[in-house]
């Protein structure tokens, strides 16, 4: 059970970093940084 929870957390944090980096790219494109 714990292994499933830890794997799920890893997937969520990886997904969050991916979304954040995509947002960062969008902001840089939009604001011409």
N, C-alpha and C positions, 0 to 999 in steps of 0.2 A: 504494500500500500504506500509506504513512504517513498519508494522508488518512483511510483507513478506521479506522486505529488511533486517531487523534485524535478522530474522530467518536464512536467507541465509548467513549472516555474521557469525552467530554462527556456522553453519554447516561448512563453509569454514575454520574458525579458528580451529575447532575441527579436521577437516581433515588434516590441516597443522601440528597440534601437533602430530597427529598419524603418519604422514609421517616422521616428524623429529625424533620421538622416534624410529621408525623402522630404520632410517638411523643411529642413534646413536648406536643401537644394532649391525647393520652391521659393523660399524667402529670398535666397541669394539671386535667383533669376528675376523675381518680381521687383526687388529693391536695387538690383544691379550692384550688389556688393562685389 
